[in-house]
Structures are given as C-alpha cells and as structure tokens.
Amino acid sequence: MKRLSGILLALCLLASVVVAETISLKINSGEALERQFASFREYLRLLPAQDQERWQEEMLDIVISGITATPDSLWSSSSSNNSTSTSSVSMGKRNALQTARDYLDYSAFSYSGLVDQLEFEGYSTDEAKYGADNCGADWNQQAARCAKSYLDFTSFSKSGLIDQLIFEGFTRSQAEYGARQNGY
C-alpha cells in the first residue's frame, strides 16, 4: 500500500506540475509549489488510513481527468467521472456516505440494515440509500462477516444462521453465501 500511495502521489505531483505549466496556474499563496506539496504530503501522512485511501482515489481521478481534459474543463465538476463527486452531491448525501463507510469499518450490515441505521441517524431515505448505494460494500462479504460475528458469539444450525441473516435484511442468496463462507 505504501508503494502504491508513493506512486500515486508522485503521479499527482508530476501531473500537477505539468498541468500548472500547461495552463499557467498561479499560486496565490505566495508559497513555492514544492513547499505546498510538502505540506500536503505531511497532511496526508497524518490522516487515518481510510482517509488516505480516499484522497489517493480522488487524486488519481484528478490526474486521469487532467490527462484527457482541456485546460478550461480540468477543474470543473463535469470533468469528473466519479459518481460521488463532492461538487454535485448534497452535503446530506456526502455525510450519509461517510457515515455508511464508518459503520462498515466496524460492523457488518445488509443493504436494508444499513439504510435503516442511516435513517435512524436522521438521514432522509434518499440520503440513506445514496450512502448504501455508493459505500462500495460487497453485500455477500457483509453477509459472511455478519455470519462470522454470530458464530463467534453462539452456535447456529445452517438453517438457523441463514434465517438469522435473512432477518438482518440479507437476501436468501447473500445469507446462503454467508453461511457457506463460514463452513456450512
């Protein structure tokens, strides 16, 4: 991961310099560009790992957009192919997405269970569905994680485990996958 992040950062720095020279980007702060990059690298280093990964994904998206974009469109939101682009998504949806990711970092959820939890947190149905739709969860893997949590806590028959997972909101197919991944 460190090697990948180093490569991504190097690509971003290179692309930024190329783009800056191509479109005569002026730095308004008066700081040298190298110093700003050093400050940004330090900022990234201090972030939690999941936030570092999200920054790296966004920077890669910017670099890829910069390779094919015209100078006028490079910094506009329409040049991004990322469905979760922050400029076109409401604050509520962005926050619901972050909350969904946070929940999935420490617990397994079905799609409907995650939507319900986000709604319980005060997000609208639309915001909650956006968070669940865009959080990147593999619902089969979530079922497997949930099944493991149950089996770590108590014993279940195969059918009992599948029924419990269905009760949690997983589809029958997801529940059966979860049981199979845990030895049934």
PyMOL commands that set and color helices and strands:
alter all, ss='L'
color gray80, all
select helices_A, chain A and resi 2-22+33-46+49-68+77-79+91-106+111-120+125-134+139-153+158-167+172-180
alter helices_A, ss='H'
color red, helices_A
deselect
rebuild
show_as cartoon
